[in-house]
Amino acid sequence: MASTNFDTGLNSSTGGVIIITIPTPAADITHTTAQPCRSCLVQQQSGTQVYMNINTAAAAATGWKLSATSALPTPVDDVQKLHFFGTAGDIIQIFWRN
């Protein structure tokens, strides 16, 4: 039987959850602390409609609409690169992993 080699850096079980709330007044927001990761799942937890962009400010006209029913797989190397825009009080949940 052939052996299988796995890159442990790409199969880590290290991760966590970050909750972001859109401020009052509504504005583009990011996670304020750098959090390196390999990938993450992003989902709107509550609120009206949240938009996301990577490495640039999010807005209703330019962002990706998040879903409240299914998580969006997002291959990004730092959670801080994710930008969100929505109505004040909307909540975004990010599940990240290394």
Backbone bond lengths (Angstrom), bond angles and torsions (degrees), N, CA, C in turn:
res aa  C-N    CA-C-N  psi(-1)  N-CA   C-N-CA  omega(-1)  CA-C   N-CA-C  phi
1 M - - - 1.442 - - 1.520 108.61 -
2 A 1.311 117.49 133.39 1.462 122.52 -179.67 1.522 109.95 -72.57
3 S 1.325 115.14 143.50 1.460 118.44 177.43 1.522 109.25 -83.56
4 T 1.310 115.80 152.34 1.462 122.00 178.61 1.511 107.80 -114.26
5 N 1.322 116.48 127.46 1.459 121.41 178.29 1.521 109.02 -102.92
6 F 1.302 116.07 130.69 1.454 121.50 177.86 1.517 109.13 -114.02
7 D 1.308 116.66 139.26 1.456 122.30 173.77 1.522 106.94 -81.10
8 T 1.328 116.74 106.54 1.463 119.45 -175.44 1.521 112.43 -62.67
9 G 1.324 118.13 -23.81 1.460 120.55 176.56 1.521 111.98 -68.17
10 L 1.318 118.01 -22.84 1.457 121.47 -179.83 1.512 112.73 -101.14
11 N 1.303 117.37 -2.76 1.458 121.43 -178.61 1.519 111.61 -126.36
12 S 1.302 115.84 32.79 1.449 121.12 -177.55 1.522 110.61 -73.15
13 S 1.301 115.68 149.43 1.463 120.35 175.71 1.528 111.02 -100.61
14 T 1.338 117.22 10.90 1.457 121.39 178.21 1.514 109.14 -79.25
15 G 1.318 116.69 133.62 1.461 120.11 179.43 1.502 110.76 -176.34
16 G 1.309 115.08 -169.23 1.447 119.80 -179.86 1.516 111.43 -178.50
17 V 1.315 115.64 -176.98 1.456 122.46 -179.55 1.520 108.80 -122.69
18 I 1.315 115.51 137.06 1.458 122.27 176.69 1.528 107.16 -122.76
19 I 1.313 116.41 132.81 1.458 122.25 177.71 1.526 107.65 -110.89
20 I 1.330 116.12 128.41 1.466 121.73 179.06 1.520 108.09 -121.06
21 T 1.331 116.78 134.43 1.463 122.40 177.10 1.522 108.88 -114.30
22 I 1.326 116.65 130.54 1.463 121.76 177.26 1.535 107.43 -66.31
23 P 1.341 117.37 130.47 1.466 120.62 -175.52 1.526 113.40 -78.61
24 T 1.321 115.07 172.19 1.459 122.30 172.21 1.514 106.77 -108.14
25 P 1.305 121.82 124.21 1.464 125.78 -4.96 1.524 110.36 -73.26
26 A 1.322 115.87 160.11 1.467 121.55 -178.94 1.520 110.05 -56.60
27 A 1.321 116.18 136.17 1.462 121.53 -178.90 1.514 108.59 -156.14
28 D 1.339 115.32 164.27 1.460 120.12 173.13 1.523 107.22 -63.09
29 I 1.332 116.88 134.26 1.464 120.79 -178.12 1.524 109.91 -139.50
30 T 1.336 115.56 147.60 1.461 122.38 174.63 1.522 107.91 -129.60
31 H 1.342 115.96 169.03 1.465 120.34 171.03 1.526 105.43 -71.10
32 T 1.316 118.90 125.71 1.463 122.18 -170.13 1.522 114.74 -72.97
33 T 1.321 118.40 -15.24 1.456 122.24 -178.31 1.522 109.82 -114.27
34 A 1.325 116.93 135.44 1.461 120.30 176.58 1.526 109.37 -59.27
35 Q 1.315 116.63 132.33 1.461 122.35 176.05 1.526 107.91 -136.47
36 P 1.361 116.08 90.26 1.460 119.03 179.38 1.528 110.82 -58.17
37 C 1.327 115.64 144.11 1.455 120.90 179.46 1.519 109.10 -157.33
38 R 1.318 116.04 169.66 1.461 121.66 175.84 1.519 109.95 -98.16
39 S 1.302 115.83 -37.43 1.453 121.37 178.65 1.515 108.65 -160.05
40 C 1.315 115.35 168.28 1.455 119.33 176.65 1.526 110.23 -154.23
41 L 1.303 114.73 162.73 1.455 122.54 172.75 1.518 106.54 -112.41
42 V 1.327 116.52 132.48 1.463 121.15 -177.50 1.518 108.51 -122.10
43 Q 1.327 115.89 132.50 1.459 120.37 -179.62 1.515 109.88 -145.96
44 Q 1.309 115.52 143.42 1.456 120.51 173.07 1.512 107.24 -75.43
45 Q 1.324 117.06 122.65 1.462 120.59 -177.42 1.522 111.00 -85.75
46 S 1.334 116.37 -40.46 1.461 119.94 178.70 1.518 108.98 -159.07
47 G 1.316 115.82 163.13 1.453 120.58 177.46 1.510 112.68 117.87
48 T 1.315 115.71 -164.68 1.455 121.10 -175.67 1.521 111.19 -89.86
49 Q 1.320 118.42 -79.18 1.459 120.80 178.80 1.524 109.25 -145.61
50 V 1.326 116.15 123.78 1.459 122.07 -179.61 1.529 108.63 -111.49
51 Y 1.331 115.78 141.16 1.459 122.88 178.72 1.524 108.82 -116.90
52 M 1.332 116.65 146.18 1.461 121.77 -178.51 1.518 110.03 -128.21
53 N 1.332 116.37 147.42 1.449 123.17 173.08 1.527 107.52 -141.87
54 I 1.324 117.46 160.97 1.462 121.89 179.61 1.517 108.93 -114.18
55 N 1.330 116.66 127.86 1.471 124.80 176.64 1.518 115.04 66.03
56 T 1.304 118.04 7.97 1.463 120.38 176.22 1.525 108.54 -152.25
57 A 1.319 116.22 155.96 1.460 120.45 -176.38 1.523 111.99 -56.37
58 A 1.308 115.82 140.64 1.462 121.62 177.76 1.520 109.75 -93.28
59 A 1.316 115.62 147.21 1.460 122.20 175.54 1.523 107.40 -152.17
60 A 1.312 116.78 165.43 1.461 120.48 -179.54 1.524 110.99 -61.06
61 A 1.320 117.62 -33.07 1.465 120.84 -177.30 1.528 113.03 -80.83
62 T 1.339 117.90 -22.61 1.467 120.27 -173.06 1.523 114.50 -121.50
63 G 1.304 118.55 -8.89 1.460 120.38 -175.44 1.515 113.46 -93.25
64 W 1.337 115.23 168.79 1.457 123.54 175.99 1.518 107.57 -90.11
65 K 1.345 118.19 128.13 1.462 121.27 179.41 1.527 109.19 -71.18
66 L 1.315 116.11 125.14 1.460 120.30 176.62 1.521 109.98 -83.49
67 S 1.310 115.25 155.03 1.457 122.09 179.79 1.521 110.24 -104.28
68 A 1.318 115.62 146.63 1.463 120.53 174.97 1.525 110.65 -91.13
69 T 1.343 117.01 -5.75 1.466 119.53 -176.37 1.522 113.75 -111.56
70 S 1.330 118.47 -18.66 1.465 119.38 178.26 1.526 109.63 -144.53
71 A 1.322 115.02 142.49 1.467 121.08 -178.01 1.526 110.30 -80.50
72 L 1.328 115.93 145.07 1.457 122.75 178.59 1.530 108.95 -96.30
73 P 1.341 119.29 113.64 1.462 121.03 175.49 1.531 108.60 -65.63
74 T 1.328 116.51 128.84 1.461 120.78 -175.85 1.523 109.55 -131.57
75 P 1.346 117.55 107.08 1.465 120.28 178.17 1.528 109.90 -80.46
76 V 1.304 116.34 99.80 1.465 121.90 -178.32 1.525 107.75 -139.66
77 D 1.333 118.11 150.50 1.465 120.34 -175.98 1.527 114.21 -94.23
78 D 1.331 118.04 -2.98 1.460 121.62 177.27 1.524 108.57 -157.22
79 V 1.312 116.94 124.60 1.454 122.32 -178.91 1.527 111.04 -58.90
80 Q 1.321 117.26 -27.89 1.458 121.71 -178.58 1.541 112.19 -64.63
81 K 1.330 118.34 -15.82 1.465 121.90 178.52 1.527 113.08 -78.67
82 L 1.334 116.60 -10.19 1.457 120.80 -179.15 1.525 109.81 -85.19
83 H 1.315 115.91 129.21 1.468 122.52 179.18 1.523 108.34 -113.98
84 F 1.338 116.26 141.26 1.458 121.44 -177.72 1.524 110.48 -130.29
85 F 1.323 115.51 148.09 1.455 122.28 175.71 1.523 107.73 -141.85
86 G 1.314 116.42 138.04 1.461 120.59 179.09 1.510 110.19 -171.42
87 T 1.310 115.14 -165.58 1.458 121.61 177.99 1.526 108.93 -82.18
88 A 1.322 117.13 144.61 1.457 121.38 179.78 1.524 110.62 -50.68
89 G 1.331 116.36 129.30 1.452 122.55 178.78 1.523 114.24 96.34
90 D 1.339 118.51 -12.37 1.466 120.65 176.27 1.525 108.80 -61.87
91 I 1.329 116.80 144.95 1.460 121.49 -176.21 1.528 109.83 -120.01
92 I 1.342 115.56 134.41 1.463 123.20 178.10 1.516 107.84 -116.33
93 Q 1.325 116.32 138.89 1.461 122.14 178.39 1.529 108.02 -116.01
94 I 1.348 116.18 129.51 1.454 121.97 179.54 1.529 108.17 -120.69
95 F 1.329 116.42 122.42 1.460 121.60 173.78 1.533 106.06 -104.97
96 W 1.316 117.28 112.61 1.465 121.49 -177.29 1.524 110.78 -110.80
97 R 1.347 114.23 156.37 1.466 118.50 175.64 1.524 109.34 -149.38
98 N 1.332 114.34 148.89 1.476 120.75 177.92 1.492 110.15 -87.94
